[in-house]
Amino acid sequence: MSINATLIGQMITFALLVWFTMKYIWPPLFDSLEERKKKIADGLAAAEKGQEEIVLAEKKAKGVLKDAKQQSSEIVNLAQKRANEIVEESKDTAKKEGERLIVAAKAQIEQEIQQAKEGLRKEVADLALSAAEQILGAEIDKAKHQDIINKASNQLG
Amino acid sequence: MSTEVHAAEGATGYIIHHLTSLHVGEGFWTLHLDTLFFSAVLGGLFLWFFKKAAENATSGVPGLVQNFAEMLIEFVDNQVKDSFHGHSKLIAPLALTIFCWVFLWNFMDLFPVDILPLIGSLMGIEYLRVVPSTDLNATFAMSISVFCLIIFYSIKIKGPWGFAKELMFQPFGPWLLPFNLLLKLVEEIAKPISLALRLFGNLYAGELIFILIALLPWYIQPVLSFPWAIFHILIITLQAFIFMVLTIVYLSMAHEDH
């Protein structure tokens, strides 16, 4: 139980242990702890930054969406206007075309009436001639009586 | 002491046998081989474990060994930061060494009191005390080392004259110089003595109670030794912790200039 040289031996052992711990054990472990702390802190900061960026991006996206909506509604309005214009234009064109067709048809009808009248006149003249021939029983000189025939046919017109 | 051992038999003989160190030499130059051996082995265990953790130390995901080592490092570091405000490369590793080493010493107390001496006796070793902290030499070796550090840092930080002034002029001013000196010297010398005796006393008493329980009939032993062992888990940790914290406190006092 007495104090003896064991004390000195123990002190030497203790000194060696402390020296070894100080030199080879504490620094690497402590450094790795500090490094991890820093890593975690950095990670947290990055996460926070990311979150902020997400908020910003959302805001931006909302703005872009709003712009796009506005633009699209403008485009739709324009298109509608244009469509209306086109419809009006085609209506006008159709009306004009119709009128033109009517006019053309009327002219053709008129022409055909004239042609029919001409034909009829000719036929009547021929008929009258042949009737007169038969009545007179003799051939009438066409050249001589052209005037009379013409008169008669004019009366028809 | 060896004569007593041979003289006494029975219960007293058993107790004395258990409290006798394996020693060589005479007088002051006696060496307690068991204390030296076990504390060296335990110190080696401590170094081996932490070296292994330190070699594989990574700031990424730590393994099991590193995790445990870091837990202890962080724990010790917090204790140091709480009471010591200067900057020192020595104090934290010193505190870690003290805590782990003392804890391992004390832990030897939880081995059944007879098992290691029995193994020893089979190998022809007559006496074996397995708990280094029940040896005053071990506890005093540590506390005297700490005391030397206290004196060293006091002189280093405050200067020889500053330290001398603190011894002479505090706490009552220069007119009560002898009284101050006496108070201060007692205060300083009480530090290593109380450190060593507190650890020694607690563990010696704990070991003695285990030995006494071992003397009882076998069917009573578990009823007593089980709760005592559980309680002892608290004591061994607490004593290691106290030794460490007081060392930190004393060294931070040495660093502070009044």
Chai-1 contact restraints between the chains, C-beta under 6 A:
chainA,res_idxA,chainB,res_idxB,connection_type,confidence,min_distance_angstrom,max_distance_angstrom,comment,restraint_id
A,N4,B,F28,contact,1.0,0.0,6.0,A-B,restraint_1
A,N4,B,T30,contact,1.0,0.0,6.0,A-B,restraint_2
A,A5,B,W29,contact,1.0,0.0,6.0,A-B,restraint_3
A,A5,B,L31,contact,1.0,0.0,6.0,A-B,restraint_4
A,T6,B,L31,contact,1.0,0.0,6.0,A-B,restraint_5
A,T6,B,H32,contact,1.0,0.0,6.0,A-B,restraint_6
A,T6,B,T35,contact,1.0,0.0,6.0,A-B,restraint_7
A,T6,B,N137,contact,1.0,0.0,6.0,A-B,restraint_8
A,L7,B,N137,contact,1.0,0.0,6.0,A-B,restraint_9
A,L7,B,F140,contact,1.0,0.0,6.0,A-B,restraint_10
A,L7,B,A141,contact,1.0,0.0,6.0,A-B,restraint_11
A,G9,B,L36,contact,1.0,0.0,6.0,A-B,restraint_12
A,Q10,B,N137,contact,1.0,0.0,6.0,A-B,restraint_13
A,Q10,B,A138,contact,1.0,0.0,6.0,A-B,restraint_14
A,Q10,B,A141,contact,1.0,0.0,6.0,A-B,restraint_15
A,M11,B,A141,contact,1.0,0.0,6.0,A-B,restraint_16
A,M11,B,S145,contact,1.0,0.0,6.0,A-B,restraint_17
A,T13,B,A40,contact,1.0,0.0,6.0,A-B,restraint_18
A,T13,B,G43,contact,1.0,0.0,6.0,A-B,restraint_19
A,F14,B,A141,contact,1.0,0.0,6.0,A-B,restraint_20
A,F14,B,M142,contact,1.0,0.0,6.0,A-B,restraint_21
A,F14,B,S145,contact,1.0,0.0,6.0,A-B,restraint_22
A,L17,B,G43,contact,1.0,0.0,6.0,A-B,restraint_23
A,L17,B,T97,contact,1.0,0.0,6.0,A-B,restraint_24
A,V18,B,L94,contact,1.0,0.0,6.0,A-B,restraint_25
A,V18,B,T97,contact,1.0,0.0,6.0,A-B,restraint_26
A,F20,B,L47,contact,1.0,0.0,6.0,A-B,restraint_27
A,T21,B,P93,contact,1.0,0.0,6.0,A-B,restraint_28
A,T21,B,L96,contact,1.0,0.0,6.0,A-B,restraint_29
A,T21,B,T97,contact,1.0,0.0,6.0,A-B,restraint_30
A,M22,B,P93,contact,1.0,0.0,6.0,A-B,restraint_31
A,I25,B,F50,contact,1.0,0.0,6.0,A-B,restraint_32
A,I25,B,A54,contact,1.0,0.0,6.0,A-B,restraint_33
A,W26,B,P93,contact,1.0,0.0,6.0,A-B,restraint_34
A,P28,B,A54,contact,1.0,0.0,6.0,A-B,restraint_35
A,P28,B,A57,contact,1.0,0.0,6.0,A-B,restraint_36
A,L29,B,A54,contact,1.0,0.0,6.0,A-B,restraint_37
A,L29,B,A57,contact,1.0,0.0,6.0,A-B,restraint_38
A,L29,B,A69,contact,1.0,0.0,6.0,A-B,restraint_39
A,L29,B,I73,contact,1.0,0.0,6.0,A-B,restraint_40
A,S32,B,A57,contact,1.0,0.0,6.0,A-B,restraint_41
A,S32,B,S59,contact,1.0,0.0,6.0,A-B,restraint_42
A,L33,B,E70,contact,1.0,0.0,6.0,A-B,restraint_43
A,E35,B,S59,contact,1.0,0.0,6.0,A-B,restraint_44
A,R36,B,S59,contact,1.0,0.0,6.0,A-B,restraint_45
A,K39,B,S59,contact,1.0,0.0,6.0,A-B,restraint_46
